[in-house]
Amino acid sequence: MAHEAIRRLRLAFPSDIGLLLSLCGPAGWLNPPLYLAIGHRGTPSGHDEAILLLTDRAKERAIETATDSSTRSGKGGVKMCLVTEAKVYGNPHGQLLKRVENHLPILKKVYYPPWWCPFGDLQTIVSGAFRRCPQLPFVREVIEFADGGALGIDWLHPPDCGDDAPIILFLPGIAGSTLDCAYILCPAQEICARRWRTVVYNPRGRGGVLLRNQIAYNSVRHDDLAEVLRRISCRYPKARIIGCGFSMGGMVLFNYLATCTAESAILSGALVVSAPYDPSSTTNSLERFFTRHTFNRHITKKLVSFAQSYKNHFESHEVMDFDHVLKSVTIREFDTRFTAPLFGYESVDHYYDHAALNKKVNKIPIPTLCLNADDDCFSPSEAIPTSEMIQSDSVVGVVTRGGGHTAFLRAANPNRGSLVDQILIEWANMIINNLD
């Protein structure tokens, strides 16, 4: 159908627009960020002017305009408006938005998902299943807590880096760890090449450190993160630390920052990638037919397996029906039967309301960049608090056309890097060097 439509447009507009369509080709026509709208309007001279509009479906506005001085049959011109860059939400009167505009040039470039992987759900699957995890020489450190629990953090030290080298702290998603997250290991490789330190935060019970008691992890609890940051800061007092959280790791990071002042946060800046802002909206999105039988079921199996692995800690819980937990088939069911009672919530809705980020934007005290895709089923675009971001001096939101959940693939080969890798480097460079 696309090929036939292009053929008809070429016949209708044989010169200028035909040339543009030839340059775009079928791939340009089919690429998710763009669509074509052809029309005519009268010019002052009484001639018709052909308008070729390539625009973002969601934004419906032109951000870059180029006028072709050539004419078709001597009548009028061809005007092309290209709208493909990400939508950026921030306080127009604040300094942070200006800094982002000046020092994150990647956001001004067109983001094209791979031609063979244009849809968010497909990108999410491909990124998780086929993106290779590089083997990096991490050094494990076990952090012991006063409550008897422990977790592992993994350090990647570049050769000959000083004590003042910047540190990027990664927080993985709901079932991730250093062992299996390509979306962390790939940018970590780039960070190491820049002689910055990397440290990966593995929640309790993940990444090879066994859970020692009933205190596990959720998207709100950030006491462990605060203690880890305190220890990192004590060891490297001259280093600037930047947090980077993915999905639920981003929720933990965001919830932590919402309780801090600029002085107590320890972090100099944060990048939050694909965080669900409203868990209720997320679970509703994941309970549609396709997502329920793919992502929802897959993650729930991992969560149930986690609970089963530590049955000796949980089966004696006074409120939880552990056998019922093991029968969970959706994330909402698991949170209702396991997470909410384990952490003392009255209901799953109480837990989700406490975990939600959309009402906490004004509480973030340090420069924070939030990256989401508009086709991410884990973080529905309607739940992204863009109006709050526009009023914030500390938070800037970036919403791309396409990208899926923590994927943001840029090349036909999924191992050739993602948009996140480049954004993280540019954002961290801006924070580390205090660029205005």
Summary of the structure (lengths in Angstrom):
residues: 436
radius of gyration: 24.0
end to end distance: 48.4
largest distance: 84.0
contacts: 1466
relative contact order: 0.14
helix: 38%
strand: 19%
